[in-house]
Amino acid sequence: METMKLTVPVTIKAKLTEKLREKLLKQLEENLKQVEYELEQLNMEEARVINQVQPDESTPEGKNELMAIQAHFAEEKGKREEYKAGAIEERETIKKLSLGAEIEQGTLERQVEVKIGDDMREVMNMEILVEDDKIIAIRG
């Protein structure tokens, strides 16, 4: 076999423009509002479940049931708080970045045919640079 087809990743990067910064910040603000709403809903749901179940805290079973309910909701709230902290950190990072900075946006895949003697680094290290939704460079 002299050739083979491979699926390899292509990194997509975006050049930071004022338009992109505004878009990213708006998206983060929407996500933060959503997570705040979810935290409020979880607090109300926790109170509703505890009120509905009404575990008897004077018995070991009741204490265990209450602790299990609280642990479940604490875990769910913790996930959202962790996401919230990450989003706030990301928001601050985006605000501080200078225009023209390259931000990794994700990866896509491409099909490539390789043959004996090809430089594997060239095949694997591909990236596309985008500015305001237009491809401005393909790097290999």
N, C-alpha and C positions, 0 to 999 in steps of 0.2 A: 504494500500500500504506500503510495507516494504522497497522497494528499488526504486531508481530513477536514470536515466541517466542524467548527466549534461555535458555541454560544459564549460570548465574552461580555463583561460589563462595560458600559460607557458612562463615565461620570458626567453629570450635568451641573454646570456652575452658572451662576448669574452674576453679572456685573452690577453692583449696587448703584442704583440711580435714585433720585428723589422719589420718583414714581413707585419704584419697587419698595423703597423704605416705607412709604405711606401705606402701600398695600399690605406689607408684612405686619406693620404695627396695627393696622385696622383689624386684620385677621386675629392677631394675638389678643387685642382688646375684646373682640367677640368671643373668643375662646375663654378668656378670663370671666366674662359676664356669665357664660354658660356654666362654668365650673362653680361660680358663686351660687347660681340658681340651684345646681345639683346639690351643693352643700346644704342650702336651706331646706330643700326637699328631703334630704336624708335626715336632718334634725327633726323635721315634722313627722316623717315616717317612723323614726325611732320612738318618738313620744307616743305615736298612735299604737305601735305594736306593743309597747310596754303597758299602755293603758288597756289595750284589748286583752292581752294575755294575763295581766295582773298577777305576776309571780309573787308567791308568798315568801317574803324575804326572811321570815322567821324559821323556815325549814331549809335544810341543806339543798334539797331539790329546787326549791324556789330561788335560792341564792345562785345556784348553778345556772338555772334557766335565765335569770336576769343577767348574769355575767356573760353568758353565751350571746344573748341579744346585743348587749353593749359591745362585746368584742367584735361581732359581725359588723355593726355600724361603724365602730372605730376604724376597722380595717378599710371599709369603703370610703370613709371620710379621709383617712390617711392617704389613700391613692390619689384622691382629688387634690389634697393639700400638696402632695409631692409634685403633681402635674402643675399646680398653680405656681409653686416656687420656681420650677423650671421655666415656665412661661414668662414669669416676671424677670428672671435672669436673662432670658433670651431677648426680651423687650429692651432691657438696658444695654445689652450688647449691640443690638441693631442700632439703637440711638447713638452709640459711641463710634460705630464704624464710619470710616471716611468714604465719601463717594468714590466709586471705582473699585472698591474692594470686591473680591470674588467670594461669593457665598455658595457653598455646595447645596444644590437643590434636590439631589437624589441620583438614582442610576437607572439606566435603561439597558437593554441587552441588544446585541447585534450578532449577526451570523458572519463568520469569517472562515475562509478556506485557507488552511495552512499547509505548507509543504516542507519537506526536509530541507533544512538550511535556513528557514525563516527565523528571525530574531523574535523570540517569545515576548520580550519586553515591549517591543513595538506593537505586537498584537494585543497585549493586555492593557497597556497604559494609554487608553484613549479617553479624551474628554471633549465636551462641547461647551463653548462659552456663549451665553445668551445675554443680550442687553435689550431690555424692554420687549421681550418675547421674540426677538430676532436673533438668529444665529450669527455671531460675528467672528467665531473662530472654531476650527476643529483641530485639536492638538493630538499628536501621537507620540 
